[in-house]
Amino acid sequence: MDHRSIQTGLGGESVDRYVEDWIVSITDVTPVMRKTADLVAAGNLEAAGTALPAEKPYPLPAHIARVLGATG
């Protein structure tokens, strides 16, 4: 396939809110992932790890964490 898509399981008002309010940016990470794949293929796992974007935890309010049973 020469294209990609994102499928979400949202309906009703959540679709409008997702599109209008919740998405704050979209970043094409294709070049970074291609570079990372090349480094992995070459066996350079340390460089591949440092080439990845920094990840940060998504803030989960305590009251929602309790409902979901999420920890730490």
Secondary structure, 3 states (H helix, E strand, C coil): CCCCCCCCCCCCHHHHHHHHHHCCCCCCCHHHHHHHHHHHHCCCHHHHHHHCCCCCCCCCCHHHHHHHCCCC
